[in-house]
Amino acid sequence: MGIRSMDWNEWIEMDSNFVRYHETKVKQLEKDIDAHVNYVDNDVTRLACFEVYEELTQYLTHRFPEMFSLKDGILRNSVTKEEFAYPAPTPKEAMSTSAKLIQDDIALMVLNDDGQYHLDAGAVCLPGFWRLKEKFRMSLDTLHIEAGVPHYQEKLMKSMNRFFARMTPDKPVIRNNFFIQLDDGLHWSHRMGDEKNVDQVASWATANSRDLTIEDIHFRSERQSLRRLPKSGALMFTIRTYFEPITTIAQEPHVPGRLAEAIRAWDGTVSHYKGRSHWEGIMLPYLDEMHKKQVASGALDTEEGEFPF
């Protein structure tokens, strides 16, 4: 699963891209809030939605007091000048407001009567190429199997279900992944499929890599945190996307060589899942050339940083 323990000081990360992410989220929510925010209307999930807003408010006002403040039932963001009612009047407003507070998307997994955790609530504005309605109410296993996550059933399913069941509120974890994207769409990759065609599930099968250039290709990495909420018992995911052109990250010492090495180590299942055939002919030669330049320039004489960088 690639998980590691999370320091509470690192639960939510803020950076100079906050306004860009925020404006993109607000635009999506204003365009169609129901497409991006939803929850199952039962006692546990309603409580979990309110709890997300409560936990984020308490965290952000203490971790980033120069940006967030709470007074007389009003939560204020000094950067965007927004003011939000606290507590929120409805679960949907709790989730939509939470989405506006951070750069992350939010997903709540709730234990159902079938003994499985299901995606029963979410505020998802920057998914890349999937829609909340496509995955809403799916179980943990179905989410991974339908997405074609490599080796899930034979290697990950039992351990992941066991891990979810045993999680306690005091032991949050984080993990990182990465994808290669064919365009610069933070909230939706237009080369993966038509965002407006809600009846079509976007995937590599619908991807268009025609006339692709190295300048089009972006590195998309998700930093996922997972914690159990203490009141509702729901499991809360935050999904923070880091999104940069390949031509930008390839300027970093060691990155081109390490990235090319990692990609070439993928087996056929992983390569298919990550759409390697769509971009490898352009990106791998570019990474190899950048690596050669770094070797020649002495850039690799510096010590390589620890993961995560």
MIPA-797048 format. One record per residue (C-alpha): residue number from 1; residue in one letter; x, y, z. Coordinates in Angstrom, 2 decimals. Last residue first. Layout:
REM MIPA-797048
<NUM A <X Y Z>>
...
END
This chain:
REM MIPA-797048
<309 F <11.33 15.16 -1.53>>
<308 P <9.33 12.25 -0.20>>
<307 F <11.65 10.44 -0.21>>
<306 E <15.14 11.56 0.87>>
<305 G <17.15 14.06 -1.15>>
<304 E <20.01 13.14 -3.49>>
<303 E <23.41 14.48 -2.51>>
<302 T <24.93 16.85 -5.04>>
<301 D <27.28 15.38 -7.65>>
<300 L <24.22 14.85 -9.83>>
<299 A <24.33 18.43 -11.11>>
<298 G <27.84 17.83 -12.44>>
<297 S <26.97 19.38 -15.81>>
<296 A <27.60 16.20 -17.78>>
<295 V <25.47 14.04 -15.47>>
<294 Q <22.67 16.60 -15.51>>
<293 K <22.79 16.78 -19.31>>
<292 K <22.63 12.99 -19.57>>
<291 H <19.60 12.94 -17.26>>
<290 M <17.85 15.56 -19.39>>
<289 E <18.43 13.43 -22.48>>
<288 D <17.08 10.31 -20.79>>
<287 L <14.03 12.22 -19.54>>
<286 Y <13.31 13.46 -23.07>>
<285 P <13.76 9.99 -24.55>>
<284 L <11.31 8.67 -21.91>>
<283 M <8.69 11.38 -22.47>>
<282 I <7.97 11.22 -26.18>>
<281 G <7.82 7.51 -26.94>>
<280 E <6.52 6.83 -23.41>>
<279 W <3.42 8.98 -23.80>>
<278 H <0.39 6.96 -24.92>>
<277 S <1.94 3.51 -24.43>>
<276 R <2.46 4.24 -20.74>>
<275 G <-1.23 4.60 -19.95>>
<274 K <-0.82 4.25 -16.19>>
<273 Y <-2.96 1.13 -15.86>>
<272 H <-1.35 -0.43 -18.95>>
<271 S <2.15 0.13 -17.58>>
<270 V <1.11 -1.26 -14.19>>
<269 T <-0.17 -4.46 -15.77>>
<268 G <2.81 -4.84 -18.10>>
<267 D <5.40 -4.54 -15.34>>
<266 W <6.80 -1.20 -14.29>>
<265 A <10.58 -0.99 -13.89>>
<264 R <10.98 1.24 -16.97>>
<263 I <8.79 3.86 -15.29>>
<262 A <10.90 3.89 -12.12>>
<261 E <14.17 4.27 -14.03>>
<260 A <12.76 7.12 -16.12>>
<259 L <11.65 8.89 -12.94>>
<258 R <15.01 8.39 -11.21>>
<257 G <16.97 9.64 -14.17>>
<256 P <14.81 12.69 -14.78>>
<255 V <14.56 13.55 -11.04>>
<254 H <18.25 13.40 -10.05>>
<253 P <18.68 17.20 -10.01>>
<252 E <15.44 19.12 -10.55>>
<251 Q <15.02 20.56 -14.05>>
<250 A <12.93 17.54 -15.03>>
<249 I <10.23 18.81 -12.66>>
<248 T <9.55 21.77 -14.92>>
<247 T <9.62 20.05 -18.33>>
<246 I <7.31 17.39 -16.92>>
<245 P <4.79 20.14 -16.33>>
<244 E <3.55 20.35 -12.73>>
<243 F <0.61 19.12 -10.69>>
<242 Y <0.58 18.27 -7.01>>
<241 T <-2.82 16.90 -6.04>>
<240 R <-3.88 16.65 -2.41>>
<239 I <-6.34 13.87 -1.70>>
<238 T <-7.72 13.94 1.82>>
<237 F <-9.29 10.67 2.86>>
<236 M <-11.52 10.37 5.89>>
<235 L <-12.52 7.04 7.40>>
<234 A <-15.84 7.21 9.22>>
<233 G <-15.94 6.42 12.95>>
<232 S <-18.57 9.13 13.43>>
<231 K <-17.05 10.75 16.51>>
<230 P <-13.29 10.03 16.29>>
<229 L <-12.79 10.42 12.51>>
<228 R <-10.46 7.69 11.28>>
<227 R <-7.51 8.98 9.28>>
<226 L <-6.16 8.70 5.76>>
<225 S <-3.90 11.17 3.97>>
<224 Q <-3.34 10.98 0.24>>
<223 R <-0.61 12.95 -1.52>>
<222 E <-1.47 12.67 -5.18>>
<221 S <1.07 13.26 -7.93>>
<220 R <0.38 14.50 -11.43>>
<219 F <3.35 15.03 -13.75>>
<218 H <2.31 16.89 -16.89>>
<217 I <2.79 16.26 -20.61>>
<216 D <1.78 18.99 -23.04>>
<215 E <5.28 20.53 -23.34>>
<214 I <6.66 17.11 -24.30>>
<213 T <4.40 17.15 -27.33>>
<212 L <1.27 15.15 -28.20>>
<211 D <0.05 15.40 -31.80>>
<210 R <-2.55 12.66 -31.14>>
<209 S <-2.55 11.38 -27.57>>
<208 N <-6.33 11.08 -27.30>>
<207 A <-7.54 8.97 -24.37>>
<206 T <-10.81 7.01 -24.52>>
<205 A <-9.25 3.65 -23.62>>
<204 W <-6.94 5.47 -21.21>>
<203 S <-10.04 6.28 -19.22>>
<202 A <-12.98 8.66 -19.11>>
<201 V <-16.31 7.03 -18.30>>
<200 Q <-18.81 8.24 -20.90>>
<199 D <-22.39 9.02 -19.87>>
<198 V <-21.36 12.37 -18.41>>
<197 N <-20.26 13.64 -21.80>>
<196 K <-19.49 17.18 -20.68>>
<195 E <-16.02 16.25 -19.44>>
<194 D <-15.15 14.76 -22.82>>
<193 G <-12.40 12.18 -22.48>>
<192 M <-8.80 11.56 -21.43>>
<191 R <-7.39 14.41 -23.55>>
<190 H <-9.60 16.88 -21.67>>
<189 S <-7.92 16.07 -18.36>>
<188 W <-10.24 17.56 -15.76>>
<187 H <-9.62 19.53 -12.54>>
<186 L <-5.96 20.34 -13.14>>
<185 G <-6.17 20.20 -16.92>>
<184 D <-2.65 20.80 -18.27>>
<183 D <-2.51 17.94 -20.77>>
<182 L <-1.43 14.34 -21.32>>
<181 Q <-1.18 13.33 -17.67>>
<180 I <1.46 11.01 -16.20>>
<179 F <0.46 9.59 -12.86>>
<178 F <1.95 9.57 -9.39>>
<177 N <1.32 8.08 -5.99>>
<176 N <1.90 9.15 -2.41>>
<175 R <0.83 7.72 0.93>>
<174 I <-0.22 9.10 4.29>>
<173 V <-1.24 7.64 7.63>>
<172 P <-3.23 8.67 10.68>>
<171 K <-2.76 6.81 13.98>>
<170 D <-4.74 8.42 16.81>>
<169 P <-8.19 7.88 15.33>>
<168 T <-7.73 4.08 15.08>>
<167 M <-7.46 1.95 11.94>>
<166 R <-8.10 -1.77 12.44>>
<165 A <-10.90 -2.25 9.91>>
<164 F <-9.13 -0.22 7.24>>
<163 F <-5.94 -2.25 7.67>>
<162 R <-7.79 -5.56 7.36>>
<161 N <-9.51 -4.38 4.21>>
<160 M <-6.16 -3.27 2.79>>
<159 S <-4.40 -6.51 3.73>>
<158 K <-7.06 -8.68 2.11>>
<157 M <-7.29 -6.64 -1.09>>
<156 L <-3.62 -5.91 -1.75>>
<155 K <-1.83 -8.81 -3.44>>
<154 E <-4.16 -11.03 -5.50>>
<153 Q <-7.15 -8.72 -5.78>>
<152 Y <-5.25 -5.46 -6.15>>
<151 H <-2.52 -6.62 -8.56>>
<150 P <-2.72 -3.40 -10.59>>
<149 V <-5.63 -1.08 -9.81>>
<148 G <-8.12 -1.72 -12.62>>
<147 A <-10.43 1.12 -11.63>>
<146 E <-13.28 -1.37 -11.39>>
<145 I <-11.24 -3.52 -8.99>>
<144 H <-10.08 -0.63 -6.82>>
<143 L <-13.45 1.02 -6.29>>
<142 T <-15.18 -2.36 -6.06>>
<141 D <-12.93 -3.43 -3.19>>
<140 L <-13.44 -0.25 -1.15>>
<139 S <-17.17 -0.41 -1.72>>
<138 M <-18.88 1.88 -4.21>>
<137 R <-21.46 4.34 -2.87>>
<136 F <-20.31 7.13 -5.23>>
<135 K <-17.73 5.97 -7.78>>
<134 E <-19.24 7.19 -11.04>>
<133 K <-21.14 10.02 -9.34>>
<132 L <-17.87 11.48 -8.05>>
<131 R <-16.56 11.84 -11.58>>
<130 W <-13.24 10.62 -12.94>>
<129 F <-10.54 12.16 -15.11>>
<128 G <-8.40 14.61 -13.18>>
<127 P <-10.16 14.48 -9.80>>
<126 L <-9.97 18.18 -8.90>>
<125 C <-13.40 19.07 -7.46>>
<124 V <-14.30 16.12 -5.23>>
<123 A <-16.21 16.80 -2.04>>
<122 G <-17.23 13.32 -0.96>>
<121 A <-19.61 11.14 0.94>>
<120 D <-20.62 7.46 1.04>>
<119 L <-17.56 5.88 -0.58>>
<118 H <-18.17 2.46 0.98>>
<117 Y <-16.38 0.49 3.68>>
<116 Q <-17.46 -3.14 3.69>>
<115 G <-19.14 -5.21 6.41>>
<114 D <-22.31 -5.59 4.34>>
<113 D <-24.14 -3.34 6.80>>
<112 N <-22.01 -0.38 5.74>>
<111 L <-18.78 1.08 7.16>>
<110 V <-18.27 4.61 5.83>>
<109 M <-15.50 5.84 3.54>>
<108 L <-15.39 9.62 3.26>>
<107 A <-13.63 11.37 0.39>>
<106 I <-12.14 14.88 0.36>>
<105 D <-10.29 16.78 -2.38>>
<104 D <-7.27 18.73 -1.21>>
<103 Q <-6.29 22.37 -1.75>>
<102 I <-7.96 23.37 1.50>>
<101 L <-10.68 25.65 2.85>>
<100 K <-12.94 25.59 -0.21>>
<99 A <-13.49 21.83 0.01>>
<98 S <-14.44 22.16 3.66>>
<97 T <-17.08 24.69 2.65>>
<96 S <-18.55 22.20 0.18>>
<95 M <-18.53 19.43 2.80>>
<94 A <-20.16 21.42 5.59>>
<93 E <-22.58 22.93 3.08>>
<92 K <-23.66 19.46 2.00>>
<91 P <-24.01 18.32 5.62>>
<90 T <-26.31 21.25 6.40>>
<89 P <-26.27 24.36 8.63>>
<88 A <-22.47 24.61 8.89>>
<87 P <-20.98 25.18 12.34>>
<86 Y <-19.58 27.68 11.70>>
<85 A <-20.89 30.01 9.03>>
<84 F <-18.26 30.87 6.43>>
<83 E <-16.50 34.14 5.63>>
<82 E <-14.33 34.64 2.57>>
<81 K <-11.60 37.28 2.33>>
<80 T <-9.62 34.98 -0.01>>
<79 V <-6.34 35.35 1.88>>
<78 S <-7.71 36.23 5.34>>
<77 N <-10.00 33.18 5.41>>
<76 R <-12.64 33.68 8.08>>
<75 L <-14.73 31.20 10.05>>
<74 I <-17.75 32.91 11.61>>
<73 G <-19.57 31.61 14.69>>
<72 D <-18.56 34.49 16.90>>
<71 K <-14.86 34.18 16.03>>
<70 L <-12.82 31.65 14.05>>
<69 S <-9.60 32.58 12.28>>
<68 F <-7.77 31.20 9.25>>
<67 M <-4.79 32.64 7.36>>
<66 E <-2.42 33.95 10.04>>
<65 P <-3.66 31.18 12.34>>
<64 F <-2.33 28.43 10.01>>
<63 R <-1.89 25.37 12.24>>
<62 H <-4.31 26.44 14.98>>
<61 T <-7.10 27.88 12.85>>
<60 L <-6.48 25.17 10.25>>
<59 Y <-6.78 22.23 12.65>>
<58 Q <-9.91 23.32 14.49>>
<57 T <-11.64 24.27 11.26>>
<56 L <-10.57 21.08 9.51>>
<55 E <-11.85 18.87 12.32>>
<54 E <-15.18 20.69 12.53>>
<53 Y <-15.72 20.65 8.76>>
<52 V <-14.95 16.93 8.58>>
<51 E <-17.15 16.31 11.63>>
<50 F <-20.17 17.89 9.95>>
<49 C <-19.77 15.48 7.04>>
<48 A <-19.17 12.54 9.40>>
<47 L <-22.34 13.29 11.36>>
<46 R <-24.37 13.23 8.15>>
<45 T <-22.66 9.96 7.20>>
<44 V <-23.48 8.26 10.49>>
<43 D <-27.08 9.43 10.70>>
<42 N <-28.10 8.64 7.14>>
<41 D <-28.46 10.72 3.99>>
<40 V <-25.63 9.39 1.86>>
<39 Y <-23.43 12.28 0.78>>
<38 N <-22.68 14.37 -2.28>>
<37 V <-20.44 17.19 -3.44>>
<36 H <-18.87 17.51 -6.90>>
<35 A <-21.64 16.86 -9.41>>
<34 D <-24.23 18.30 -7.04>>
<33 I <-22.29 21.58 -6.83>>
<32 D <-22.61 22.22 -10.55>>
<31 K <-21.11 25.43 -11.99>>
<30 E <-20.66 27.14 -8.64>>
<29 L <-18.81 24.15 -7.24>>
<28 Q <-16.55 23.91 -10.29>>
<27 K <-15.70 27.62 -10.22>>
<26 V <-15.06 27.47 -6.47>>
<25 K <-12.66 24.57 -6.96>>
<24 T <-10.70 26.28 -9.71>>
<23 E <-10.47 29.47 -7.66>>
<22 H <-9.20 27.54 -4.67>>
<21 Y <-6.57 25.66 -6.63>>
<20 R <-5.20 28.89 -8.10>>
<19 V <-5.40 30.67 -4.74>>
<18 F <-3.57 27.87 -2.91>>
<17 N <-0.70 27.61 -5.40>>
<16 S <1.73 29.37 -3.04>>
<15 D <1.56 26.47 -0.59>>
<14 M <-0.58 24.92 2.12>>
<13 E <-0.29 21.35 3.40>>
<12 I <-2.92 19.68 5.55>>
<11 W <-2.02 16.71 7.79>>
<10 E <1.64 17.70 8.17>>
<9 N <1.56 18.96 11.75>>
<8 W <-0.28 15.75 12.65>>
<7 D <2.81 13.72 11.65>>
<6 M <1.66 10.91 9.39>>
<5 S <2.82 7.31 9.59>>
<4 R <3.69 5.63 6.30>>
<3 I <1.70 3.91 3.57>>
<2 G <3.01 2.28 0.41>>
<1 M <0.00 0.00 0.00>>
END
